[in-house]
Amino acid sequence: MTQTGADLEGANTQATSGDAVSETEAYGRARAQGDDAIERTCMVCGNKFESEGWHNRLCGSCRKRSVAAG
C-alpha cells in the first residue's frame, strides 16, 4: 500500500504514548523496514561509523571532503 502525503501528515499528528517519538514524527516521513541507524563501513576509506540509514554510506570526514571537492 502506498501512503499519500495526506496519510503521512495524519500520521505526524497522531499522539504517541509516553515520551517516545515515532520515526514518522521525528523524520517527517515513514522509514522503510530495515532502514536502521547502525554501524557501517565507509565506502571511501573503509572506517567504521554510525550510519543514519541506507542513504548514509560515507563517514563524516569523507563526506566533508566530497562536499569540498564540489
Secondary structure, DSSP 8 states (H G I E B T S, - for coil): ----HHHHHHHHHS--STT---HHHHHSS---TT----EEE-TTT--EEE--STT--S-HHHHHHHHHH-
